[in-house]
């Protein structure tokens, strides 16, 4: 697999595979976020899923992939710090606002910051048509957030704070996307970075979740974590692994924009599983998001 990834890197095939991986990451990230915002406390669920993917990644890190080069360890430490702040901010936002309001703001602010970061770090430049696509996508995402904010009835008293936290979370989405793209490109074997990223990234949130559960009096044995956590862990590994490989095979900014079509899948999940309504206005805004992503991809 490693040889194949390295062989198609920078080619037309690599760009196509990167696009497909970014779209896969979009679907899986919406599922992952819905699981965190679902029936179980977001802090507890996040900690359980992190612990699961760390345990699953450990054998691969130790026995399958090559050992990390010396220069990768500080890069991995930086990734751990950035992701920990992101996860804390996202859990804080999810405990204060409805999923279909918070999630579009998080994902909508992310691509704009990422495009700027990709320009500063990798010298990536968007065409005028691609910036038009970014504008269309952001109009759809933030329009969806505003519409949801006007119609949602849950957690109204903390909605303002949830939106502020969501905006800061979106900044850290861009931060980790750009930083992780740098990290996976710095590794001789991309799967070495992926495996050790999941191992190192997995240990902090379980500690935070345990402390939170004790403080809130949450009985962990009654949460159904034994089956939910491994599923969430697998989804997380597939989602983050797909987007990290996409940023190595394709432009970072384009991959980030394509991933934010996750807002469409989030709305569908909210409708199907969280019983949040989807009407013609939401459908039109979701179509704007999809249109913006298509423009960005094909105007390059």
C-alpha positions, 0 to 999 in steps of 0.5 A: 500500500505504501509503495502505491501511495508514493507512486501516485503522489503528484499524479492525476491518479493521485489527485483523483484518489485524494478527491475520493478520500476527502469525500469519504472523510466527509461522510465518516466525519459527519457520522463520527460527530453525530456519535459524539453529539448523540445520546451519550455525554459528548465528553464521555463518548469522545474519550471512549472513542479515542481510547478505542482507536489508540488501542487498535492503532498500537499493534500497527505502530509497534509491529507493522509500519516502519519506526518513525524517523527522529524528526517526526517525534516533535511533529507528532507531539505538536499534532497531539497538542493541537488536536487536544485543544480542538477536541476540548473546544468541540466537546464544549460546543456540543454540550451547549448547542444543537448538532445541526447549528454547531457542526456547520459553523465548525466545518464552515469556518475551517476551509477558509482558514485552511486555504490561507494556511495552505498558501502560507505553508505550502504555497498553494494558490487558488484560482478566481473560480476556486475562490468563487466556489469557496464563497458559494460553499461558505454561503451554504454552510453559514446559511444553514447554521443561521437557518438552524439557529432560527428554527432550533428549540434545543439549548437556546439559552447557551446557543450564543456561547456554543456558536463562539466556541464553534468558531474557535473550533473551526480555526483549530480544524484548519490548524490541525488540517494544515499541520497534519498535512505538513506532518504526513508529508514529512514522513517517509512512510505516510502510514507510520505517521498515521499509526503513531498519530492515533496512538499518541493522540488517543490518551489525553481525552480518556483522562479528561472524560473520566474526570468529567464522568466522576464530576457529573456522576455519570455511570460509565457501565450504563452507557453502552460504550463497549460496542459504541466506542469501538465503532466510533474508533474505527470511524475516526481512524477511517475519517482522519486517515482518509483526509490525511492521505488526501492532503498528501496526494492532493492540494491541502486546500482542495481536500479541506474544502471537499471534506466540508461537504460533511455538513450535508451528510450531517444534516441528513444524519440529524434528520434520519437519526437525531429527528431534526427536521429538514425542509426545502430551505435546508435542502437548497442550502445543502445544494449550495454547499455541494455546488461550492465544493464542485466549483473548487475541485473543477476550477483548479 
